[in-house]
């Protein structure tokens, strides 16, 4: 066995992109509403009529939600968790007894076998009781051991680990390192084959659940050998293995009960039987796991939106200014309308995406990513608006409010807790790039070789011919469509008329596709550097997807006789608000400060504006910007704290 390397991999930007590209799912074997939307094709038939869960799934899901609600109301003390920065052991024990660790695990392994729809509703419920508890359950089941084993594990691995995950063992997912975030090509943790084992060495950062976990999914780089292709590989690791040290429990601005730490591996022996999939498949496993795993974060943002709406309604109806409730002042009322309409739309996006995941008829990789992006951004905005509606009381802690005799409303805590969702499981900036790559996949498939500097003239000629055929068929279809016919989508006209919004989506999907094509023609190989433009393209697609989901959900509720008129009102309000944002985004595609911003950034980095920083003191402490993660034995105490 060779000694672990102490040198971090050095890679070029191109090599890093190639690693990320190799980890992508390359094929589209099933239809995708969002993919079609970015191509200018509004495939309403893929989401309408709204898909529905089976009766048995509903019965089982509702029964569990009833038990979970009682537990949340009687056993979870969010103020205590916030005050002590820990989830009490008895709360975890109660969740285990309920079966909450195994919500998505098949009953044959001791799980509850809930659908994605009800799993997400459960997370929204738990997350509203305390976001740290929701994060623990989500990290365990959405990206921890159960999900990758469900998709990629052997039968022996499922038999060995899933029963433990369903009832007793908490799991964590370990990918990030002190100097490696969204660029896995530079992953430094190694796993060297030694007989029937692999030997792990390295340091992992921001290991959600890592402090209390019993089982870990660890991504490590396997050196290429005569017996294996090597590459980034996934392993199931027992957290109490010799050589595993939790060196720190991290503390954050929010989610104070989060069990997130730094974990060091030194000569940790892991049986080869614990490798998930083949060598080199680790990143693909991680990305595939996240296709549905990403839905857990927007699900909890839905719960946050519902709570923000409840507090805004109750508070703004009793708080009076200038002779009437503040809700009746337009400046406050517009914020309440935004919270109500956005909560409705976000729930529509999550439920629709989740049901499509359950049915497995559609490829939802873009839908899930859009839900995560949109939910995390809108969740923060809703919480921020609630703080503003509450005024000084919104900035005051719940504990302080209670101490002086007022209702302990944790609005500022909600804002702090939600902020991480714009970073968790792919930051907003990374989600923009990930979704943009999928959105232009069809173009790169037919014309990518034209802009690839490494391709030969023969390859470019062949690509040019293929591109000519594709665009000759595709471009004419972007000129006109149902969105220009005043009678289109007439079955969404029910007193309140939603059909104009769907026509708007259809027209602007075509406009979005034309804009993307124009940009690719203009910038070609430099397109990938135009991150501001790509981010706006993705944000437009997210708004159009949310508008579509809101209208389809409103019609579903009308059809079922469940608050149909009110649902139509909320969908109409949301779509009108979204159209304002979409129109602005289209304007900013071509009218923006991107070029000037790049010049200013170069000036900042070059020190041209250091004079602007004068007149302050910097309260930051001493120390390196990035902690040393050189492999070796731990020099710190093990702060691992397993439950029970």
C-alpha positions in Angstrom: 0.0 0.0 0.0 1.4 3.4 -1.0 1.5 6.3 1.5 -1.2 8.9 1.4 -0.3 11.9 -0.6 0.1 15.3 1.1 -0.1 17.3 -2.0 -3.5 18.7 -3.1 -4.4 18.0 -6.7 -3.7 20.9 -9.0 -6.1 21.2 -11.9 -6.7 23.8 -14.6 -10.1 25.4 -15.1 -10.7 23.2 -18.2 -9.8 20.0 -16.2 -12.2 21.0 -13.4 -15.0 21.5 -15.9 -14.2 18.1 -17.5 -14.6 16.4 -14.1 -17.9 18.1 -13.5 -19.1 17.2 -17.1 -18.1 13.6 -16.7 -20.3 13.4 -13.5 -23.4 14.7 -15.3 -26.1 12.4 -16.4 -25.6 12.5 -20.1 -28.8 11.1 -21.4 -32.4 12.3 -21.4 -34.4 9.1 -21.4 -37.6 10.6 -20.1 -39.4 13.9 -20.9 -38.7 17.0 -18.9 -41.1 19.9 -18.6 -38.4 22.3 -17.5 -35.9 21.2 -20.2 -38.6 21.7 -22.9 -39.4 25.1 -21.3 -35.8 26.3 -21.8 -36.0 25.1 -25.4 -39.0 27.3 -26.0 -41.5 24.5 -25.9 -44.3 24.9 -23.4 -45.3 21.3 -22.7 -48.3 21.9 -20.4 -49.4 18.3 -21.1 -46.5 17.0 -19.0 -47.9 18.6 -15.9 -51.6 19.1 -16.5 -53.8 17.6 -15.3 -51.8 17.7 -12.1 -50.6 14.2 -11.2 -52.0 12.7 -8.0 -50.7 10.2 -5.5 -52.3 6.8 -5.1 -55.0 6.5 -2.4 -52.9 4.1 -0.3 -50.0 6.5 -0.4 -52.2 9.3 0.8 -53.7 7.2 3.6 -50.2 6.1 4.9 -48.8 9.6 4.5 -51.6 11.3 6.3 -51.6 8.8 9.2 -47.9 9.5 9.7 -48.3 13.3 9.4 -50.9 13.2 12.2 -48.5 11.3 14.5 -45.7 13.6 13.5 -47.7 16.7 14.1 -48.6 15.6 17.7 -44.9 14.9 18.3 -43.8 18.3 17.0 -46.4 20.1 19.1 -45.7 18.3 22.4 -42.1 17.1 22.2 -40.0 19.7 20.2 -39.1 22.8 22.2 -37.6 25.1 19.6 -36.7 27.8 22.1 -34.8 25.2 24.2 -32.9 24.0 21.1 -32.1 27.6 20.1 -30.9 28.5 23.7 -28.8 25.4 24.2 -27.7 24.9 20.6 -28.5 21.2 20.8 -31.3 18.9 19.9 -32.1 17.0 23.1 -31.4 13.2 23.1 -35.1 12.5 24.0 -36.2 14.3 20.8 -34.0 12.1 18.7 -35.2 9.0 20.6 -38.8 10.0 19.9 -38.2 10.5 16.2 -36.6 7.1 16.0 -39.6 5.6 17.7 -41.9 7.3 15.3 -39.9 5.9 12.4 -38.9 9.4 11.2 -35.4 8.2 10.3 -36.9 5.8 7.8 -39.5 7.9 6.1 -38.2 7.2 2.6 -36.9 3.7 3.3 -38.8 0.7 2.0 -40.9 -1.2 4.6 -39.0 -4.4 3.8 -36.0 -2.8 5.6 -38.1 -1.4 8.5 -38.9 2.0 6.9 -42.2 3.8 6.4 -42.0 3.8 2.6 -43.5 7.3 2.3 -43.7 8.9 -1.1 -41.5 11.9 -2.0 -44.7 14.1 -1.6 -45.3 13.0 2.0 -41.6 12.9 2.9 -41.4 16.6 1.9 -44.6 17.5 3.7 -43.2 15.8 6.8 -40.0 17.9 6.5 -42.0 21.1 6.1 -43.9 20.2 9.3 -40.8 19.3 11.3 -38.9 22.2 9.9 -41.6 24.6 11.1 -41.2 23.2 14.6 -37.5 23.6 14.5 -35.3 24.0 11.3 -32.3 22.2 12.9 -34.4 19.1 13.5 -35.6 19.3 9.9 -32.0 19.6 8.7 -31.0 16.6 10.7 -33.7 14.4 9.2 -33.1 15.8 5.7 -29.3 15.3 5.7 -29.8 11.7 7.0 -32.3 10.7 4.3 -32.0 13.0 1.3 -28.2 12.9 0.9 -27.0 10.5 3.7 -26.6 6.7 3.4 -30.2 5.7 2.6 -30.6 7.5 -0.7 -27.4 6.5 -2.6 -27.8 2.9 -1.4 -31.4 2.9 -2.6 -30.3 3.8 -6.1 -26.8 2.4 -6.4 -26.3 0.0 -3.5 -25.9 -3.8 -3.8 -28.5 -6.0 -2.2 -26.0 -7.0 0.5 -25.4 -3.3 1.3 -29.1 -2.6 1.5 -29.6 -5.6 3.8 -26.7 -4.5 6.0 -27.3 -0.7 6.3 -30.9 0.2 5.5 -32.5 -1.4 8.6 -30.1 0.5 10.8 -30.8 3.8 9.0 -34.5 3.2 9.2 -34.7 2.9 13.0 -31.5 3.5 14.9 -28.5 5.0 13.0 -28.1 8.6 11.8 -26.1 9.1 8.7 -24.1 12.0 7.1 -22.7 12.9 3.7 -19.1 14.0 3.5 -17.9 15.7 0.3 -16.7 19.2 1.1 -13.1 19.8 2.3 -11.4 22.9 3.7 -10.1 23.9 0.3 -12.7 22.2 -1.9 -16.3 23.4 -2.2 -18.1 23.2 -5.5 -14.9 22.2 -7.4 -14.6 18.4 -6.7 -11.8 18.0 -9.2 -9.4 19.2 -6.4 -10.7 16.6 -3.8 -7.7 15.7 -1.6 -9.1 12.9 0.6 -7.7 9.6 -0.6 -8.7 6.0 -0.5 -5.9 3.6 -1.3 -6.7 -0.1 -2.0 -5.0 -2.5 0.4 -6.2 -6.1 -0.1 -9.8 -6.3 0.8 -9.9 -2.8 2.3 -9.4 0.8 1.3 -7.4 3.1 3.5 -8.9 6.6 3.9 -6.8 9.7 4.7 -8.0 13.3 4.6 -10.2 16.0 6.2 -13.9 16.8 5.5 -15.5 20.1 6.4 -19.2 21.1 7.1 -20.2 17.6 7.8 -23.9 18.0 8.6 -24.9 15.3 11.1 -21.2 14.4 11.2 -20.9 15.1 14.9 -23.6 12.6 15.9 -23.6 10.2 12.9 -23.3 6.5 13.1 -22.7 6.0 9.4 -21.0 8.2 6.9 -21.1 8.5 3.1 -17.5 9.6 2.2 -16.2 10.8 -1.1 -12.5 10.1 -1.6 -10.1 9.9 -4.5 -8.9 6.4 -5.4 -5.5 6.4 -7.3 -5.6 4.7 -10.7 -4.2 1.2 -10.6 -3.8 -1.9 -12.7 -6.9 -3.3 -11.0 -9.1 -0.3 -11.0 -9.8 3.0 -12.9 -9.6 5.1 -9.8 -11.2 8.5 -9.4 -13.6 10.0 -6.9 -15.5 7.1 -5.2 -18.2 6.8 -2.6 -17.9 4.7 0.6 -20.0 3.8 3.5 -17.9 4.3 6.6 -18.7 3.4 10.2 -18.3 6.6 12.2 -16.7 4.9 15.2 -13.9 3.3 13.0 -10.4 3.7 14.4 -8.8 6.8 12.9 -12.0 8.8 12.5 -11.9 12.0 14.6 -14.6 14.7 14.8 -12.2 17.6 15.5 -14.7 20.4 15.8 -18.4 21.1 16.1 -19.0 24.2 14.0 -21.3 27.0 15.0 -23.3 29.2 12.6 -25.4 32.3 12.4 -28.5 30.1 12.3 -29.6 26.5 12.8 -28.0 26.5 16.2 -28.9 22.9 16.9 -27.1 21.7 13.7 -24.6 18.9 14.4 -22.1 20.0 11.8 -18.4 19.5 12.2 -14.9 18.8 10.9 -14.0 15.1 10.5 -10.4 13.8 10.0 -9.6 10.4 8.6 -6.2 8.9 9.4 -5.4 5.4 8.0 -9.1 4.4 8.3 -9.7 1.0 7.0 -12.9 0.5 5.0 -14.0 -2.8 3.6 -14.1 -2.8 -0.2 -17.6 -4.3 0.2 -18.6 -0.8 1.6 -17.8 0.9 -1.7 -20.9 2.3 -3.4 -20.8 1.6 -7.1 -17.6 1.3 -9.1 -14.4 3.3 -8.6 -14.8 6.7 -10.1 -18.6 6.9 -9.9 -18.7 9.0 -6.7 -19.6 12.3 -8.2 -22.2 10.8 -10.5 -23.7 9.0 -7.4 -23.7 12.3 -5.5 -25.4 14.3 -8.3 -28.0 11.6 -9.0 -28.8 11.4 -5.3 -29.3 15.1 -5.3 -31.8 15.0 -8.1 -34.6 14.3 -5.7 -32.6 15.1 -2.5 -32.6 18.8 -3.4 -36.4 18.9 -2.9 -36.1 18.7 0.8 -34.8 22.2 1.2 -37.6 24.0 -0.8 -40.0 21.8 1.1 -38.8 23.3 4.4 -39.0 26.7 2.8 -42.7 26.0 2.1 -43.1 25.4 5.8 -41.3 28.6 6.5 -43.5 30.5 4.1 -46.7 29.2 5.7 -45.4 30.3 9.2 -44.5 33.7 7.9 -48.0 34.1 6.4 -49.6 33.0 9.7 -47.6 35.5 11.8 -48.0 38.3 9.2 -51.8 37.8 9.2 -52.1 37.7 13.0 -49.8 40.5 13.7 -50.8 42.9 10.9 -54.4 42.6 11.8 -54.0 43.7 15.4 -51.1 46.2 15.1 -52.6 49.6 14.3 -51.0 52.7 12.9 -52.7 56.0 12.0 -56.1 54.6 12.9 -56.2 51.3 11.1 -54.4 47.9 11.1 -51.0 48.0 9.4 -52.1 45.3 6.9 -54.5 47.9 5.4 -51.6 50.2 4.6 -50.4 49.5 1.1 -46.7 49.5 2.0 -47.3 46.6 4.4 -50.2 45.0 2.5 -48.0 44.4 -0.6 -45.5 42.5 1.5 -48.3 40.3 2.9 -49.6 39.7 -0.6 -46.1 38.7 -1.7 -45.8 36.2 1.1 -49.2 34.6 0.5 -48.8 34.4 -3.3 -45.2 33.1 -3.1 -46.0 30.5 -0.5 -48.8 29.2 -2.7 -46.5 29.0 -5.8 -43.6 27.5 -3.9 -45.8 24.7 -2.5 -47.1 24.2 -6.1 -43.6 23.8 -7.4 -42.5 21.4 -4.6 -45.6 19.2 -4.7 -45.6 19.0 -8.5 -41.9 18.1 -8.7 -42.3 15.6 -5.9 -45.3 13.9 -7.5 -43.4 13.7 -10.8 -40.5 12.1 -8.9 -42.8 9.6 -7.4 -44.4 8.7 -10.7 -40.9 8.4 -12.3 -42.4 9.3 -15.7 -40.4 12.5 -16.1 -36.8 13.4 -15.7 -36.9 16.0 -13.0 -33.3 16.9 -12.6 -33.9 20.5 -13.8 -37.3 20.8 -11.9 -35.7 19.8 -8.6 -32.8 22.2 -9.1 -35.1 25.0 -10.0 -37.2 24.2 -6.9 -34.1 24.4 -4.7 -32.9 27.6 -6.3 -36.3 29.3 -6.3 -37.4 28.0 -2.8 -34.2 29.1 -1.1 -34.2 32.6 -2.6 -37.9 33.2 -2.0 -37.8 31.7 1.4 -35.2 34.2 2.5 -37.2 37.1 1.0 -40.4 36.1 2.7 -38.6 35.8 6.1 -37.0 39.2 5.5 -40.4 40.8 4.7 -41.9 39.3 7.9 -39.1 40.9 9.9 -39.9 44.2 8.2 -43.6 43.8 8.9 -42.9 43.2 12.5 -40.6 46.2 12.7 -38.5 46.4 15.9 -40.2 43.3 17.2 -39.0 41.4 14.1 -35.4 42.3 15.0 -35.9 41.4 18.7 -35.3 37.8 19.8 -38.2 35.6 20.9 -36.5 35.3 24.3 -36.4 39.0 24.8 -40.0 39.5 23.6 -41.1 36.9 26.2 -39.0 38.5 29.0 -41.0 41.8 28.6 -44.3 40.1 28.4 -45.0 39.8 24.6 -45.6 36.8 22.4 -42.3 35.0 21.7 -42.2 35.2 17.9 -38.8 34.0 16.5 -38.9 36.1 13.3 -35.3 37.0 13.4 -34.4 33.4 14.1 -36.3 32.3 11.0 -34.4 34.7 8.9 -31.1 33.5 10.3 -32.1 29.8 9.9 -33.2 30.2 6.3 -30.1 32.0 5.1 -28.1 28.8 4.8 -30.5 27.4 2.3 -29.0 29.7 -0.4 -25.7 27.9 0.2 -26.6 24.3 1.3 -26.5 21.6 -1.3 -25.3 24.0 -4.1 -25.1 27.7 -3.6 -27.4 30.0 -5.7 -24.4 30.8 -7.9 -23.6 27.1 -8.5 -27.2 26.2 -9.1 -27.4 28.9 -11.8 -24.4 27.3 -13.6 -25.7 23.7 -13.1 -29.2 24.5 -14.4 -27.8 26.6 -17.2 -25.6 23.7 -18.3 -28.6 21.5 -18.5 -30.7 24.2 -20.2 -28.2 24.5 -23.1 -27.6 20.7 -23.3 -29.5 20.3 -26.6 -27.4 23.1 -28.1 -24.1 21.7 -27.0 -25.1 18.2 -28.2 -25.5 19.4 -31.7 -23.1 22.4 -31.9 -20.7 21.9 -29.0 -17.9 20.7 -31.2 -18.1 24.0 -33.2 -16.9 25.9 -30.2 -14.5 23.3 -28.7 -10.9 24.4 -29.4 -9.7 20.9 -29.2 -11.8 19.5 -32.0 -10.5 18.9 -35.5 -11.7 20.7 -38.6 -13.4 17.5 -39.6 -15.2 17.3 -36.3 -16.2 21.0 -36.6 -17.5 20.4 -40.2 -19.6 17.4 -39.0 -21.0 19.4 -36.1 -21.8 22.3 -38.4 -23.9 20.0 -40.6 -25.7 18.5 -37.7 -26.3 22.0 -36.2 -27.7 23.2 -39.5 -30.3 20.4 -39.6 -31.3 20.9 -35.9 -31.7 24.7 -36.1 -33.5 24.6 -39.4 -36.2 22.7 -37.7 -36.1 24.3 -34.3 -35.8 28.1 -35.0 -39.0 28.5 -37.0 -41.0 27.0 -34.1 -39.8 29.9 -31.9 -41.6 32.5 -34.0 -45.3 31.8 -33.2 -47.3 29.6 -30.8 -50.4 29.2 -28.8 -49.4 32.1 -26.6 -50.5 34.4 -29.3 -54.0 33.0 -29.6 -56.5 34.7 -27.2 -58.5 31.4 -26.8 -55.5 29.2 -25.8 -55.7 27.5 -22.4 -59.3 28.4 -22.0 -59.9 25.6 -19.4 -58.1 27.9 -16.9 -60.8 30.5 -17.2 -63.0 30.1 -14.1 -64.3 33.4 -13.0 -60.7 34.5 -12.5 -58.9 34.0 -15.7 -55.5 32.3 -15.5 -55.2 31.6 -19.3 -53.4 34.9 -20.0 -50.7 33.9 -17.6 -50.2 30.6 -19.4 -50.1 32.3 -22.7 -47.5 34.6 -21.3 -45.4 31.6 -20.2 -45.7 30.1 -23.7 -44.6 33.3 -25.4 -41.8 34.0 -23.0 -40.5 30.4 -23.1 -40.0 31.0 -26.9 -38.4 34.4 -26.1 -36.1 32.7 -23.6 -35.0 30.1 -26.1 -34.4 32.8 -28.7 -32.3 34.8 -26.3 -30.2 31.8 -25.4 -29.6 31.0 -29.0 -28.6 34.6 -29.8 -26.2 34.6 -26.8 -24.6 31.4 -27.9 -24.2 32.7 -31.5 -22.7 35.9 -30.1 -20.3 34.6 -27.5 -19.8 31.0 -28.6 -17.0 29.5 -26.5 -17.0 32.5 -24.1 -20.7 31.7 -23.2 -19.6 29.8 -20.1 -17.9 32.9 -18.7 -21.1 35.0 -19.0 -22.4 33.9 -15.6 -24.5 37.0 -15.1 -26.4 36.4 -18.3 -26.7 32.7 -17.5 -28.0 33.4 -14.1 -30.8 35.6 -15.5 -31.7 33.0 -18.1 -32.1 30.5 -15.3 -34.1 32.9 -13.1 -36.5 33.6 -15.9 -37.0 29.8 -16.4 -37.6 29.5 -12.6 -40.3 32.1 -12.7 -42.0 30.6 -15.7 -41.9 27.1 -14.1 -43.4 28.5 -10.9 -46.1 30.3 -12.8 -47.0 27.1 -14.6 -47.1 25.1 -11.4 -49.2 27.7 -9.6 -51.8 27.7 -12.4 -51.9 23.9 -12.5 -52.3 23.6 -8.8 -55.1 26.2 -8.7 -57.0 24.2 -11.3 -56.4 21.0 -9.3 -57.8 22.6 -6.1 -60.8 23.9 -8.1 -61.5 20.5 -9.5 -61.3 18.9 -6.1 -63.5 21.6 -4.6 -60.8 22.5 -2.1 -60.5 26.3 -1.8 -60.6 26.6 -5.6 -61.7 30.2 -5.9 -59.1 31.3 -3.3 -56.4 29.2 -5.1 -57.2 31.0 -8.4 -56.9 34.3 -6.6 -53.5 33.4 -5.2 -52.3 32.0 -8.6 -53.4 35.2 -10.3 -51.6 37.4 -7.8 -48.4 35.3 -8.0 -48.4 35.3 -11.8 -48.9 39.0 -12.0 -46.0 39.6 -9.5 -43.8 37.1 -11.4 -44.5 38.8 -14.7 -43.0 42.0 -13.3 -39.9 40.1 -12.3 -39.6 38.3 -15.6 -40.0 41.5 -17.7 -37.2 43.1 -15.6 -35.0 40.0 -16.0 -35.4 40.1 -19.8 -34.4 43.8 -19.9 -31.3 43.0 -17.8 -30.2 40.2 -20.2 -28.9 42.9 -22.5 -29.0 46.1 -20.3 -26.7 45.5 -17.3 -23.4 46.5 -15.7 -21.7 43.1 -16.2 -18.7 44.4 -18.2 -18.2 47.4 -15.9 -18.4 45.1 -12.9 -15.6 42.9 -14.3 -13.4 46.0 -14.6 -14.2 47.1 -11.0 -13.4 43.6 -9.7 -10.0 43.7 -11.4 -9.4 47.0 -9.7 -10.4 45.7 -6.3 -8.2 42.7 -6.6 -5.3 44.8 -8.0 -5.5 47.1 -5.0 -6.7 50.2 -6.9 -9.4 51.0 -4.4 -7.6 50.1 -1.1 -7.9 53.8 -0.2 -11.6 53.2 0.1 -11.0 50.8 3.0 -9.4 53.5 5.2 -11.1 54.8 8.3 -12.1 51.5 9.9 -10.8 48.8 12.2 -11.1 45.1 11.3 -12.3 43.0 14.3 -11.4 39.7 12.6 -9.1 37.4 14.4 -5.8 36.1 13.3 -5.2 32.9 11.4 -5.1 31.5 7.8 -8.1 32.0 5.5 -8.3 28.2 4.9 -7.3 25.8 7.7 -4.5 23.3 7.0 -5.9 19.9 6.0 -2.7 17.9 5.6 -3.4 14.2 6.1 -2.1 12.7 9.3 -3.1 11.7 12.8 -5.5 14.0 14.6 -4.0 16.4 17.3 -7.4 17.2 18.8 -9.9 15.6 21.0 -12.7 13.6 19.4 -15.9 15.6 20.0 -18.2 13.0 18.3 -21.4 12.7 20.3 -23.6 9.9 19.1 -27.2 9.8 20.3 -28.4 7.1 22.6 
